[in-house]
């Protein structure tokens, strides 16, 4: 995903050919605009995934810290 984002950013940074006019220039600008939109979406998805991973690791730490020795089943078994 990181490589895709970097590739899109490189495409965005390329200058628009000044010799292009009319529909060719419009097509080039539309392609750049679409690249910006795609890059933004990928960055947002990456941030969501990073947050999900962070949340899952925090949940895992909390589960490891819980003590289940005094649970309902353990009390009823005595």
Number of C-alpha atoms within 10 A of each C-alpha: 10 10 8 13 19 12 13 20 17 11 14 18 9 9 8 12 10 7 7 12 11 7 9 12 15 12 13 15 14 12 14 20 13 14 19 17 13 16 19 15 13 17 16 12 13 15 12 12 12 12 12 12 12 12 12 12 12 12 12 11 11 10 11 10 9 8 8 11 9 9 9 9 10 10 9 8 6 5
